[in-house]
Amino acid sequence: MTTWQSASLQSNGIRLHYTRTGGDKPPIVLAHGFSDDGMCWIEVARALEGDYDLIMPDARGHGRSEGPESGYTPQDMAADLAGLIEQLGLERPAVFGHSMGAQTTLTLAALYPEKVGAILLEDPPPWWMPELTQAALNDPSRPAKRRADIVEMKRHTSAELIERQRQATPHWSESELETWAEAKLRLSFNLLNRPIAPDLEWGELLRKITCPSLLISADPSLGGMVTPEAAQGLQERIPQLEIATIDGAGHCIHRDKFEQTMQAVRAFLNKHYPA
């Protein structure tokens, strides 16, 4: 990891920080979830850096990237990634997103299809299911809960957060725990300005995605967001979508079941985006 590059660039009007493993290899952009940052992909990057050039940006409002007062819609964050891909001169990279990052990846592949070679989606919020959007909009407690969660995390030291998470997820590696905790302490309070639910016509949007696509889903009883019905709904809108379900994993699939996740990821990459 000592040879990884840490740098910033201007994209879509803001400063984005990123970490890059480097090398003359096919590029993969890794888009993290809400309250994480680029270095939360550390184990995935270590596993793939022998064959791929991993680019791990901090999303706006996260990590060391700029946190403007506004601009936290999926369209804004997709434009951030499109600008990063263009600024770095990446030729149709694969994009692997988790949760919020998977939502951004879907939007990127639909709005900027010429910039993406393949997409991998780890447990995205299934906003394409209309009932989810309606339930979120009808829940007046969501903004207050989001604020309370961020305030609570920032009240603790990194060591305290690590110990608390270690108790909850003893199967996570120490490097996962450390990067997870550090990311929480860097969050911008401007993330509270994110919309409760994306204002997008998902049916129309998702049908624009033509690149090879993989959905990695988990167990809803353990916190996985994508139910079998939601997975089917996404596949109906993206017919080329492949689905890998990781048993025994919750929402943070690559942390909960790392080897099984990487087996699915490598099988997809070998087929559609070989090194």
N, C-alpha and C positions, 0 to 999 in steps of 0.2 A: 504493500500500500504506500510505501514511501515514495514511489515514483508517480503517484497520482497527481494530476494537476488540479489546483484550486484557483478559480478565476471568476471574473464578472464580465457581463456585456450588457449593452442596451438592447432591449426588445420591447416592442409595443409601448414605447414611451417610459419604461421603467428599467431599473437596474436589476438584472437577474444574476444571482450567484450560482455557480455549478461546480461540480467535481467531475473529473474525467480520468478514466483509467488509461486511455491513449493506445497508441500502436496502429499500424496499418492493417486494420481489421474492419469487418462490417460494423457499423455503428448501431447501438441500441440506446434509445432515450428512455430513462426510467422516471415515471411520474408518480410521486408519492401521494399518500392520503392526507386528509385533513389532520392538522396538528403534528405531522411528521415533517421531515425535511429530506433533502437528497441523500444524506449520509445514512438514513434509515434503510437504504438498500445495500448496506455494506456486505452482508453475507451473500446476497444475489450477485453483486459485482465481483466478489472474490471467486465465486463459482464459475462465472462466465468470462472473466477478463483474459483467460488464456486464448479464447477464440474470438472475442468481440471487444469492441471499443465502447465502454459503457459511459454514457453521459447522464449525470444525476443532478438536475437543476433543483434549486429550492423554489417552490412556487411563490408567487407574490404573497406577502404577509407572513412568510415562513422562513425559518433559517436565517441566512444572511442576505436574502433578497429584500428589495424595497417593499414597504407595506403601505401603499397609498390609501387614502380615505375611501376610495370607491374602486370599482372595477373587479368584482369578485364573481362575476357570472361565468358559466362554462364557456361562453363565447370569448370573454376577456382572457381567460386562462388558456384557451386553445390558441388565441392569437399570440400570447406570450411564447408558447412552445413553437408555433410556426416561425416566429421571429428568431428564436434560438436556433432552430434547424437551418434557417437561411443564413444567419450570421456565422455559424460554424461551417457552412458549406457542406452539410450532410446530404448525401444523395439517397433519398427515400429510405430513411432508417426504419427499423422496427421500433415500435413504441409500446412499452409495457407499463401499464398504470394500475395502481391499487386504489380502490374506493374512490375518493374525490379525484384522484389522478386517473382512474379508469373512466370516470365521467368526462374528464378533460380529453382523454384519448379518443373516446367515441366522438366527441364534438370536433376534435381536430381532424379525424379521418373523414368526417362528413363535409366539413367546410373547406378543408385544404387537402383533397384527395391526392393531389400531385406531390405532396411532401412526405407521404407515408407509404412504406413498403409492406407493412404487416402490423397488426395490433394484437396485444395480449391484455386481457381485462381480468383483474383479480377482484372479485366480489364488488362490482360497481353498485351504487345505489340504483335500484330499478325504477327510475323515474318514468320509463316508457310504459309502466303500468299505471293507468290514470287514477286508480283508487289510491295509490301511494301519494301522489301529488295532492289529491284532494284531502286526504287525511292530514298531511303536513300543514296545508293551508288552514285547516280547521282547528289546529292545535295551538291555542294562544300561549301555551307554556314553553314552546320551543325556543324563542329568543332568550328568555330568562334562563333557561337551562343551559344554553350555549354559553352565556356570560358567566354563569356560576361555575361551569366546568373549567373555563379558562382561568378565572380568578383563583379557583381552588388549586389548580396545578401550579400557578405562579407563586403561591404562598409557600411552596416547599423548596428545599434545596434539591440539587441533582441526586445526592446520596439518598435523601428521603424518598424521592420518586422511584429510584431504582429499587430500593428495598420493598416498597409497597408493591411495585409491579412484579418483583421476583416472587413475592408470596402468591400473587394471583396467577402468574404464568411461570412456574419453576422450570419449564421445558425450554424457555427462551435462552439463547446464548448470552453471555456477559456483554459481548459487543452489541447485540441487539438492544439489551437493556440500557446500555450507556447512551447510544445514539438516540433511542426513544426518549429518554429523560432530557437530554440536552435540547432536543427539538422542542419539547414542551415549554421550556424556559425562554425560547427565542420568539414565541408567537407574538404577532402584532395584535393589539386590541382592535385594530381596524377590520380584522376578520369578522367582527360582530356585524359588519355591514353586508355580509353575504346574504343573498336572498334565501328565504326559507325553503323555497322550491324553485328549480329553474323554470324560467318562462320560455319554454321551447316547444315546438311541435315535433315531438319525438318520432311519431310515425313517419312523417315526411323526412326528417333529418336522417334517421338511421338507414333509410332505404338508399341514401346516397353513398353508403360505404360499400366499396367494391373490393378492397384488399383482403387478403387472407386474415382471418380473425379467429381468436381463441378466447373463450370464456372459461375462467377457472372459478368454480363455485365451491361452496363449503356446506356445512351442516346447519340449517336454520335453527335447530334446537340449541346449537352452541354459539349462535350469534351471526351466522352467515346471513347476508342480506338478500341473496338471490335464491328464491324458492324454485322448485322444479317448474312451476307454472310461469314464473318470471323468466327463467331460462328459455322455456319454449316460446314465450312471447318475443324475446330478443331474437331467437333463431328465425322466427317467422318474418321479422323485419330485416334480418341479415342472413339470407339463405345459406351463405358459405360458412357461417359460424360453426366452429367446432367447440365441443363442450367437454371439459375435464372436471369431474367432481372429486374433490379430495375428502375422503371420509375422515372423521375425527378432528376436523379443523373448524375453527370459528372464523370471524371476519378477517383476522390477520393470518391469512392462509399460509403465506410463505414463512411466517414465524412459527406457526403452530406445527406444520408438517412440512419441513423444509425439503427433505429428500424427495418426498412424493410430488411436491410442487415443482421442483427442478426437473424431475423426470418428465412431467407433462410439458414443461417449458422447452426442454431440449428436444423432445419428440416433435413439437410444433416447429421450432426453429430449424431443425434438420430437414424437415419437409418443405418449408416455405421460405426460409431465410438462412440458408446454410453458411457456415463460416468458410 
